[in-house]
Amino acid sequence: MKLDIDRVRFQFPGRRIDWHETVGSTMLEAGRLAAAGCESGTVVGAEEQTAGQGRYGRHWHSEPYAGLYQSIVLRYSLPASAMPALTLALGLAVAEAILKATDLVCDLRWPNDLLLSGKKCCGILTQADGSTAIAGIGLNVNHASFPAPVCEVATSLRIVGGRVYSREQLLVHILRSVDAYGALLDEQGAQPIIEMFSRASSYVAGRRVTVEQDGVVLEGVTDGLNAAGFLILREDNGKRTVILAGGVRPA
């Protein structure tokens, strides 16, 4: 069923929310609006993406009328050092929104994945240019199944919760939570976000994982986040390595 975007707009008077039937990528559309000077909080969403973006150039599966595929333009007075924590803040915001709308509790896999029953239900992609960031959020809501090989690693709120959920209600909660966590980051810096993420994620400390970084596969036990929000891996030889990027997976 097509999303009733007017119902969402009613909750956010004065906020620009562009909702498309089909786009290549909401990230690209939001980037164009940001470059043209749109206000912070501007939303670009679509019922379907034909070239949805994941991390490292991967494709994001965007089944029509089943998920929430949106990008939000965010403008903060943050130093560059605080930007890595923005992705963590967005993860916390979406997890909170899902809990409020569905009673489902997500695990957070550093830095940008939300998991249900060990599978990915949401991915977050953050691209920053100075004080402006584009936050891409892809949430699997009412997907009944996934094509191979995506089904091995992906799930949806419907699959886990056993029922169809209101995408309108979820979107309203997501936008409110993103506003709240973004304001917290902007006003108090990264530390409160890092502390909350560490409590909410089973991957931050004591989890044996593999990480592919710079073409090398590392294995060890996670040992917390540093002051910037990057993951620390304690390798089997005792070396503590800061993970700046890379896919973290259970070993």
DAGI-V828833 format. One line per field, one symbol per residue. psi: psi as a letter, one per 30 degrees, with the letter a starting at -180 (. if undefined). burial: 1 if it has 24 or more other ideal C-beta (glycine too) atoms within 12 Angstrom, else 0. Layout:
psi = ???
burial = ???
//
This chain:
psi = kkkifeeeeefikfkkjkkleklekfeeeeeeeeffgllkfkkkllfkkfhkkalhglkkjikkgeajjlkkkkjlhkleffeffeeeeeeeeeeeeeeeffgkjkljjkfgkkkkhflkfkkkkkkkjbgkkkjkjjkjdgkflklkgeffflaleeeefglkljeeeeeeeeeeeeeeeeeeeeefafeeeeeeeeefkffekgkklkkjkhgkjkkakkhakaffgkkkkjlfgfkjkkjellkkkk.
burial = 00101001000100111111001111111110110001011111111110011110000111100111111111110100011111111111111111101101011111111111001111111111000111111111111001000000111111111000111111111111111111011100110111011101111100101110100001111111110111111110000011100111000
//
